[in-house]
């Protein structure tokens, strides 16, 4: 496919999509529909979403195995930055169920045959880049405060973080920077990935529509982002196992949120 198609999509979708105004009731309904999708397709979504907690555990093991314990939290928190991309297959299952089509776990891979796959790959690559930049920033922040040495133990690391002035600075600055990254991802991806699955509009139009959706619904989208963050945090305990349920529910709900926001 041409470079122009990656950015602009098909000429069959030239108009800017209309954005609806939504409220908290719409968020609740989207979540309810997401739970309904999960209940209707549990064997499929659990199979797919196991990837998320497994990767999370691998990241944790690498942290302990290679003495990069200070990066464990940024790895786990930052992995959520690529969640919208990871959830593509689950959006596809909700799309098919909404259309009354038969659904099996193999249908999640129908994303690979989508006309917008090049645009999806570009946007997914951008989220991956943000993830890598976030890790680099988090590592630089830690080294700037504590130097290049590694903690002697997890206990020593926690004592440094919660019991010293540098640790408190790390907590405040790290969370502030992480919030900025998460906000950027929310703004550009809240409806862009579902939209690319639904319409061959190109990466630019999908991102532009996502930004307009946030501008038109700032309070509702902020509430949605907070709900997602809390759900992912709860799902990460213990040992990321809860993400096998939280991720598919949120992914299905995101598809229905897109349907409510974009005409």
N, C-alpha and C positions, 0 to 999 in steps of 0.2 A: 504494500500500500504506500501511497505517496506521503511525503512529509506534510503536505497541505491537508490531507485527510486526517492525519494524527491530531492536528490542531483545530481544524474547522469541521471535520465530520462530513456527512453526506449533504448534498444540496437539497435533499428532501426535507430537511429540518432547518429552514433559514430563519424562522421567526424566533424572537426571544420568548421563552415560556412565561406564562403569567404566574405570579407568586401569590398564594393565598395567605391571609393572616390567620394564625392559629393561636390557640390558648392552651391552658393546662389540661383542659378536658380532652383535647386532641392528643396531648402527650400520653395521657392515661389510656386512651383508646388504642393508640399505636402500640403501647406496651402490652395491653390486653390481647391484641391481635397477634403480637409476637409470641406470647405465651401459648396462644391457641395453635399457631403454626408449630411450635416446639412439641406440643402434645400430639399433634397429628402426624409428625414426622420424627419421633424421638430416635429411632434406630439410625436414621440418616444423619441427623444433626450431631448426635453424640459421636458417631464415627468420625465425622469431619472435624468437630471442635476439639477432639482429643489432641489434635496437632498443637493447639495453643498451650495447654498445660504441660505437654511433653516438652515443647521448646522452652517454656519457662523453667522447668526443672533442669534442662540441659544448661541453660544460662546460669542458673544458680550453682550447678556442679562445677562449671568452668570457673566461676568466681572463686569458689573455695579451693579448687585444684590448682589454680595459677596465681594465687595470692593477689587477687584483685577484688578483695572483699569490699573496698570502698565503692566499687562500681556495681555492686549487686542491686542496690535500690534503683540507681539510674537505668540499669538494664531492664528491670521488671517494669518500672514506671514508663520508661521510654518505649518498651515493646508495645504499649497501648497506642503509640503514635501510628503504628502500621496496622492497627486493628481494622480500620475500614477497608484496607486492601486484603487482609487475611480473610475477611468475612464475605468476600465476593460470591463464593459458592453457595452460601446460605441465602444471600439476596436472590440468587437465581432460583433456589427452591421455593422461596416465597412467591416469586414472580410466576412460576409455573402453577403453583397451587391456586393463586388468585385467578388465573385464567382457566381453571378447571382441568388442567392437563395432568396426566399420570406423573407421579413423582417417585423417583428412587434416588439413592445416593449418587449414582453415576451421573444423574442430571446436573449435579453441581459442576461437573467438568464441562458442561455446555458453554460456560463462560469462554472457553478457549476457542469456540466457533462463533462467538459474537462478532458482528461487524465492527464494533468499537474496540476490539481487543488491543489494537495498537495504542489507542488513546488511553485505555485502562492501564496498559503497561507503562506508559509514560508517566501517568499520575502516580501509579504505584512506586515507580522508581524515584519520584520526587519525595514521597513519604519516607522511603528507605534512606534517602540522602539526609533528610531532616533527623532521622533516627541516629545516623552516624555522627552528625554534627552535634546533636544533643549529648551523646556519649563523650565526645571530645571536649565539649564545654564543661561537662560535669567532672571529668578527670582533671582538667586544667584548674578548675575551681578548688578541688580537693588538694592538689599539689601546691597551689598558691598559698593555701592556709596551713597545711601540715607537712609540706615538703615531699620528697620523692620516696621516702621510706614506706614500707608496708607495715600494717598493724601486727603486733605479736600474736594477737588472738582476736576472736570476735568480741570477747568481753572488753578488751583494750580499745578496740575500735568504737564500741558503743559508749565507753566511758569518755573517750575523746570528743565524740559527737555531742553527747548530752551533758557533759560535765565541764566543758571548757568554753571560753569566750569564742575561740575559733570555731568550735563545734556549733555554737548557736548561730554564728555568722553563716556557716555552711548550710544549716537548716533553712534559715530565712532566705538567703540568696539562691540556694539550690531550688527551693520550692517556687520562688518567684520566677526564676528562669524556666523551670519546667512548666509552670503555668503558661508562660508566654508561648512556648513550643506547642503545648496542648491546645491553646486558643487558636493558634495559626492553623493547626490541623483541622480543628472543628470548623473554622470558617471556610476552608477550601474544600472540605470533604463531607460535610453533613448531608448533602444530597447528591454530590457529584458522581460517586461510584454507582449508586442505584440508577441515576439518570443515564449514565453511559450504557448500562445494561439494557435499559428500556428504550433509548433513542440514540441513534448514531449522530450525535451533535458535535463531537470533537472535544478535546480537553479544555480548550479556552472557554467554550460556551458552558460546559459543565461547571467549571470553577466559577465563572461569572454568575451563573444561576445560584450556586451555593452561597456566594457572597451576598447576592441580593436577598436570598432567603433569610440570612442572618440579619441584614439591615432592616428588613420588614418585620422580623419577629425576634428582636434582640432578647427580650425577657424569656420568651418560651425556649429559644435555642440555648440560652445560657442555663436555664433549668434542665434542659435535656443533657447538656454537657456535664453538669454537676451530677445528674442521676447516673450517667454512664460511668463517671469517675468513681462514684461511691460503689456502684455495683461491681466494677472491676476490682476495686480494693477489697471488698468483702469476698468476692469470688477467688481472690488470690490466697485466701486462708481456708484451710491449711494446705500448704504446698501446691497451690494453684489448682487443686482438684475442682473447686467450685466453678472454675472458668468453663468446665465442660458443659455446664448448664447456663451460666451467665452469658457467655459469648453468643451461643446460638439465639437465646431469647432477645438479646440486644440487637443482633444482626437482623433477625426477622422483623423486630419492631422498627428498625431503621428503614427497612423497605416500606413499611406502612406509613412512617413519618414522611418519607419522600412523596408518597401518593397524596398525603394530605396537604403538603406544602406546594407542590408543583402541579399546576393544572395540566 
